[in-house]
Amino acid sequence: MKKNLLLFISLIFLLAGCSGGTSSEKSEMDESGNSAELDNVSEDRVSFSEGKEQEQNTGEKSKSDTRAGVSEKEAVSQRMVIFNAELDITVKKFENARNALEEKAGRYNGYIVQSDSNRYDDNQQSGTMTFRIPQEHFHAFLNDAEGLSVKVNNRRVSGQDVTEEYVDLESRLKSKKAVEARLLEFMKEAQKTDDLLKISSDLAQVQEDIDQIAGRKKFLENQTAYSTVTIILQENLVAVPKIDNENLNTWQKIKKQFADNINILLAAGSGIIVFFAGNLPILLIVGIIVAGIIYFVRKKNKPRQQNNIDSNG
């Protein structure tokens, strides 16, 4: 009986221990499952946040690329054109036209590059003037110059589109400056003399390229900002003879007319005197011949006249 009781109590303790172990294992499994699930959730959150951040970065990059594309399109839409014009005009008065063109160029914030003039036929003038005019006033200045003319002999306007070259220069300049920055960093970190010499040589070449590209870029900016206008001026002068007595009063006009007539008479008398004095030998011979002819004619007619008188008496 005692043996059966002890066996029953031992069985109860054994069952209790198994139950405790099972619950403990179950608890451990639950805890491990929960922890794994938490880890998975945290990993999912991290991956989600990273994905979202990557997506945001990608979106910002695409937006920046889009903005860059738009700005590039805007730059291309604003074409860079170098305008040149040659104008050959005829004007009433050269000096007035030249002064008017200089005044108009100053009004448009332009300036004169070259000006020369020459005179021909003692009265008429011609010349050439070269101006640099801001591009926004280019056509207005041409119209004003034509307005000063009597006739437009020749008009030539040309344009050179340098937009693509300018955009290419900007890209090359950015690339060269990036190379320059890297070479400067390498120079700071370099420790060997050979490395410093090699980097210095490469840096000098890159900086020379930068100066050339920047100079060309500045030249294109200046050429597109200001247009070149060359104007040839020819004076259309009609010579009008001056009247000497235009401002004289009546008495002065009478005296002048009297003096002119006296001068005419003196000139005529002088001419007669010169004629007779210079031709005196010939006149003497002719006079003798004429006198002889008259003498013989009278001598021949004298008997006839005498006979007529006698017959009438």
Backbone torsions as a table, in degrees:
resi	resn	phi	psi	omega
1	MET	NA	-46.1	178.2
2	LYS	-63.6	-37.5	179.8
3	LYS	-65.5	-40.9	-180.0
4	ASN	-66.3	-36.7	179.2
5	LEU	-66.1	-43.0	179.5
6	LEU	-64.5	-38.9	178.9
7	LEU	-65.5	-35.8	179.7
8	PHE	-68.4	-42.8	179.3
9	ILE	-64.5	-40.3	-180.0
10	SER	-64.3	-37.5	179.1
11	LEU	-65.9	-39.1	178.1
12	ILE	-62.9	-45.8	179.2
13	PHE	-61.8	-37.8	-179.0
14	LEU	-66.0	-43.8	178.6
15	LEU	-64.0	-39.5	178.8
16	ALA	-63.3	-40.4	179.6
17	GLY	-66.1	-41.5	178.7
18	CYS	-63.2	-41.0	179.3
19	SER	-63.4	-40.9	178.8
20	GLY	-64.7	-40.6	-179.8
21	GLY	-66.0	-38.8	-179.9
22	THR	-65.6	-43.9	178.9
23	SER	-64.7	-36.0	179.4
24	SER	-65.8	-44.1	179.3
25	GLU	-63.8	-39.5	179.2
26	LYS	-63.5	-40.7	178.0
27	SER	-62.8	-42.3	179.4
28	GLU	-64.2	-41.8	179.0
29	MET	-62.4	-41.9	179.1
30	ASP	-62.8	-43.3	-179.2
31	GLU	-64.0	-43.2	179.7
32	SER	-65.7	-37.7	178.3
33	GLY	-65.4	-42.3	178.6
34	ASN	-63.8	-43.0	-179.7
35	SER	-63.7	-39.9	179.1
36	ALA	-64.5	-41.2	179.6
37	GLU	-63.7	-40.9	177.2
38	LEU	-62.3	-42.0	178.7
39	ASP	-61.8	-41.4	179.3
40	ASN	-63.2	-39.9	179.3
41	VAL	-64.4	-44.5	-179.8
42	SER	-63.9	-40.1	178.0
43	GLU	-64.2	-40.1	178.1
44	ASP	-62.4	-39.5	179.4
45	ARG	-65.7	-42.9	-179.5
46	VAL	-62.5	-46.4	-179.7
47	SER	-64.5	-36.9	178.4
48	PHE	-64.9	-45.3	179.4
49	SER	-64.1	-40.2	178.1
50	GLU	-65.0	-41.5	178.3
51	GLY	-63.5	-40.3	178.7
52	LYS	-65.3	-41.0	179.5
53	GLU	-65.1	-41.0	177.7
54	GLN	-63.5	-39.9	178.6
55	GLU	-63.9	-40.0	178.2
56	GLN	-64.6	-42.4	179.1
57	ASN	-62.5	-41.5	178.8
58	THR	-63.6	-41.8	178.7
59	GLY	-63.1	-42.7	178.7
60	GLU	-64.6	-38.5	179.7
61	LYS	-65.3	-43.2	179.0
62	SER	-64.1	-37.4	177.9
63	LYS	-64.4	-43.0	179.9
64	SER	-64.7	-39.7	176.9
65	ASP	-63.6	-39.4	178.4
66	THR	-63.3	-43.7	177.9
67	ARG	-61.5	-41.9	179.5
68	ALA	-61.9	-41.5	177.9
69	GLY	-63.0	-41.2	179.2
70	VAL	-64.7	-43.7	-179.7
71	SER	-64.8	-37.4	178.6
72	GLU	-65.8	-40.1	177.3
73	LYS	-64.3	-39.2	177.5
74	GLU	-63.4	-40.0	179.7
75	ALA	-64.3	-38.4	179.6
76	VAL	-70.7	-37.1	179.7
77	SER	-64.3	-32.2	175.5
78	GLN	-86.6	82.5	-173.3
79	ARG	-64.6	144.2	176.9
80	MET	-104.1	110.2	-175.3
81	VAL	-124.6	133.0	175.7
82	ILE	-93.6	114.7	-178.3
83	PHE	-99.5	138.0	174.2
84	ASN	-134.2	144.6	-179.5
85	ALA	-140.5	143.0	174.3
86	GLU	-125.8	127.4	-175.2
87	LEU	-130.9	124.3	177.5
88	ASP	-114.1	113.6	-174.9
89	ILE	-130.7	155.7	173.6
90	THR	-107.9	130.9	-176.0
91	VAL	-122.8	160.8	179.7
92	LYS	-69.7	-49.4	-177.4
93	LYS	-132.3	121.9	-174.3
94	PHE	-62.4	-47.4	-176.1
95	GLU	-61.9	-44.4	-179.6
96	ASN	-63.5	-43.1	179.7
97	ALA	-65.4	-40.4	179.8
98	ARG	-63.9	-45.4	179.3
99	ASN	-63.5	-38.8	179.7
100	ALA	-65.7	-40.0	179.0
101	LEU	-66.3	-40.8	177.7
102	GLU	-62.9	-39.8	-179.9
103	GLU	-67.1	-40.8	179.8
104	LYS	-68.4	-38.1	177.9
105	ALA	-63.1	-41.8	176.3
106	GLY	-64.7	-35.5	178.9
107	ARG	-65.6	-33.0	179.2
108	TYR	-90.3	13.6	-179.2
109	ASN	63.1	29.0	175.0
110	GLY	-98.3	-176.1	-179.1
111	TYR	-152.7	161.0	-178.5
112	ILE	-90.2	132.2	175.8
113	VAL	-94.2	-41.1	-177.1
114	GLN	-152.8	145.3	177.5
115	SER	-151.5	129.0	176.6
116	ASP	-145.6	155.9	-178.9
117	SER	-148.2	158.3	176.4
118	ASN	-148.0	158.6	-177.6
119	ARG	-116.5	139.6	178.0
120	TYR	-141.0	157.8	-176.6
121	ASP	57.2	27.3	176.2
122	ASP	66.5	-18.4	-175.9
123	ASN	-126.1	-43.0	-173.8
124	GLN	-80.0	147.0	-179.8
125	GLN	-124.5	154.2	173.6
126	SER	-147.0	162.3	-179.1
127	GLY	-173.7	173.4	-180.0
128	THR	-129.7	136.5	179.1
129	MET	-130.4	135.9	178.6
130	THR	-120.0	127.0	-176.5
131	PHE	-120.5	155.1	168.8
132	ARG	-116.5	114.3	-173.0
133	ILE	-118.2	135.4	174.7
134	PRO	-53.2	140.3	-172.0
135	GLN	-59.2	-33.6	-178.5
136	GLU	-68.9	-17.8	178.5
137	HIS	-108.9	11.2	-174.5
138	PHE	-59.8	-54.9	-176.8
139	HIS	-69.3	-35.1	177.9
140	ALA	-63.5	-41.5	179.4
141	PHE	-65.6	-40.3	177.1
142	LEU	-61.4	-43.9	179.1
143	ASN	-63.4	-39.6	178.0
144	ASP	-64.8	-40.5	179.4
145	ALA	-64.6	-41.3	177.5
146	GLU	-66.2	-30.9	178.6
147	GLY	-67.0	-22.9	179.0
148	LEU	-83.3	-8.1	-171.3
149	SER	-93.9	156.0	169.7
150	VAL	-85.3	-35.7	-179.6
151	LYS	-151.8	139.0	175.2
152	VAL	-95.7	112.1	-178.2
153	ASN	-80.6	-37.1	-178.6
154	ASN	-156.8	141.7	178.0
155	ARG	-141.1	123.0	-178.2
156	ARG	-136.7	123.7	179.3
157	VAL	-124.4	130.9	179.7
158	SER	-133.2	153.5	179.1
159	GLY	-138.1	141.6	178.2
160	GLN	-121.6	117.3	-179.1
161	ASP	-82.6	117.3	-178.3
162	VAL	-117.5	22.6	-177.3
163	THR	-62.3	-47.9	-177.9
164	GLU	-62.9	-41.4	178.3
165	GLU	-63.2	-40.4	-179.2
166	TYR	-65.8	-43.4	178.3
167	VAL	-63.5	-40.8	177.9
168	ASP	-63.4	-39.4	178.3
169	LEU	-64.8	-39.2	177.9
170	GLU	-62.8	-43.4	179.1
171	SER	-64.2	-44.1	179.2
172	ARG	-64.8	-37.5	179.9
173	LEU	-65.3	-42.7	177.1
174	LYS	-61.9	-42.9	179.6
175	SER	-63.3	-43.6	-179.9
176	LYS	-65.9	-37.8	178.7
177	LYS	-68.2	-34.3	175.8
178	ALA	-65.5	-41.7	176.5
179	VAL	-63.0	-39.8	178.5
180	GLU	-62.0	-42.7	179.3
181	ALA	-63.4	-41.4	179.1
182	ARG	-66.2	-40.9	178.7
183	LEU	-64.0	-36.7	176.9
184	LEU	-65.0	-38.1	176.4
185	GLU	-65.8	-42.8	178.4
186	PHE	-62.3	-36.3	-179.8
187	MET	-65.9	-36.3	177.6
188	LYS	-65.5	-35.2	-176.1
189	GLU	-89.0	-16.7	-177.0
190	ALA	-69.0	141.8	-179.1
191	GLN	-119.9	-24.1	180.0
192	LYS	-89.1	147.7	-179.7
193	THR	-65.3	-40.3	-179.8
194	ASP	-61.9	-41.0	179.0
195	ASP	-64.2	-41.3	179.1
196	LEU	-62.8	-41.8	179.8
197	LEU	-64.8	-43.6	180.0
198	LYS	-64.5	-43.5	179.5
199	ILE	-65.8	-39.5	179.2
200	SER	-63.1	-40.5	178.7
201	SER	-64.3	-46.9	178.7
202	ASP	-63.3	-39.0	-179.5
203	LEU	-66.1	-39.6	178.7
204	ALA	-63.6	-40.3	179.0
205	GLN	-66.2	-41.7	179.4
206	VAL	-64.8	-42.4	179.5
207	GLN	-66.3	-34.7	175.5
208	GLU	-64.9	-41.9	176.6
209	ASP	-62.6	-39.2	179.0
210	ILE	-62.4	-43.2	179.4
211	ASP	-63.3	-41.8	179.9
212	GLN	-65.2	-44.9	-179.3
213	ILE	-65.4	-42.4	179.7
214	ALA	-65.1	-37.5	177.8
215	GLY	-65.2	-43.3	178.0
216	ARG	-65.0	-39.6	178.9
217	LYS	-62.8	-43.0	179.1
218	LYS	-66.7	-37.5	178.5
219	PHE	-62.4	-44.8	179.4
220	LEU	-64.5	-37.7	178.2
221	GLU	-62.6	-42.2	179.7
222	ASN	-67.9	-41.3	-178.4
223	GLN	-66.9	-34.6	178.9
224	THR	-81.8	-26.7	179.4
225	ALA	-74.5	-34.0	-179.4
226	TYR	-122.3	133.4	177.7
227	SER	-98.4	149.2	-179.7
228	THR	-99.1	125.5	-179.5
229	VAL	-124.3	120.0	177.4
230	THR	-109.4	123.8	-176.0
231	ILE	-120.7	125.9	175.5
232	ILE	-101.3	122.0	-177.6
233	LEU	-106.8	131.3	174.5
234	GLN	-127.3	129.3	-176.1
235	GLU	-84.4	132.1	178.5
236	ASN	-102.3	76.3	-174.1
237	LEU	-99.0	123.0	174.9
238	VAL	-97.1	115.9	-176.5
239	ALA	-72.6	125.1	178.6
240	VAL	-116.9	121.9	-179.8
241	PRO	-63.3	139.7	-178.6
242	LYS	-81.7	144.8	176.5
243	ILE	-98.6	117.3	-174.4
244	ASP	-65.5	-36.9	-174.4
245	ASN	-96.1	27.3	-176.2
246	GLU	-63.6	-39.9	-175.3
247	ASN	-103.4	17.3	-178.8
248	LEU	-88.6	153.3	176.8
249	ASN	-88.1	-179.2	-173.5
250	THR	-64.1	-46.5	-178.1
251	TRP	-62.1	-41.1	178.0
252	GLN	-65.7	-34.6	177.6
253	LYS	-66.4	-39.5	178.8
254	ILE	-63.2	-47.8	-179.7
255	LYS	-61.0	-38.9	-179.4
256	LYS	-67.8	-41.1	179.0
257	GLN	-65.7	-40.5	178.0
258	PHE	-62.5	-44.5	179.6
259	ALA	-64.1	-37.1	179.1
260	ASP	-65.4	-40.2	179.4
261	ASN	-66.7	-42.1	176.7
262	ILE	-58.9	-42.2	179.4
263	ASN	-63.4	-36.7	177.6
264	ILE	-65.6	-45.3	179.6
265	LEU	-63.8	-44.0	178.4
266	LEU	-62.5	-38.3	178.7
267	ALA	-66.3	-39.8	178.6
268	ALA	-66.3	-45.6	178.7
269	GLY	-62.3	-41.9	178.5
270	SER	-61.9	-36.3	179.3
271	GLY	-68.2	-39.0	178.8
272	ILE	-64.3	-45.7	-179.7
273	ILE	-61.2	-45.1	179.5
274	VAL	-61.9	-40.6	-179.4
275	PHE	-61.3	-49.3	-177.5
276	PHE	-70.1	-41.2	-179.2
277	ALA	-66.4	-39.8	-177.8
278	GLY	-74.5	-30.3	-177.7
279	ASN	-105.3	21.0	-176.7
280	LEU	-58.4	-46.6	179.2
281	PRO	-58.0	-44.4	-179.3
282	ILE	-67.1	-39.1	-179.9
283	LEU	-64.9	-36.6	178.1
284	LEU	-64.3	-45.1	179.9
285	ILE	-62.8	-45.8	179.7
286	VAL	-63.3	-38.7	179.7
287	GLY	-64.3	-41.0	179.0
288	ILE	-64.4	-43.3	-179.6
289	ILE	-63.5	-45.1	-179.6
290	VAL	-63.9	-40.6	179.3
291	ALA	-65.1	-40.4	177.6
292	GLY	-62.5	-43.6	-179.5
293	ILE	-62.1	-43.8	-179.8
294	ILE	-63.5	-40.9	-179.5
295	TYR	-62.5	-48.2	-179.6
296	PHE	-66.3	-34.2	178.5
297	VAL	-67.2	-42.5	-180.0
298	ARG	-67.9	-39.8	-179.7
299	LYS	-65.0	-35.9	-179.2
300	LYS	-73.3	-35.4	-178.1
301	ASN	-83.1	-12.3	-175.5
302	LYS	-66.6	-45.2	177.7
303	PRO	-60.8	-37.9	-179.6
304	ARG	-63.6	-43.1	179.1
305	GLN	-64.2	-36.3	179.9
306	GLN	-66.4	-42.3	178.8
307	ASN	-63.2	-39.5	179.3
308	ASN	-64.3	-38.4	179.2
309	ILE	-65.4	-44.5	-178.9
310	ASP	-63.1	-43.0	-178.6
311	SER	-66.4	-33.8	-179.9
312	ASN	-75.1	-32.3	-179.7
313	GLY	-73.8	NA	NA
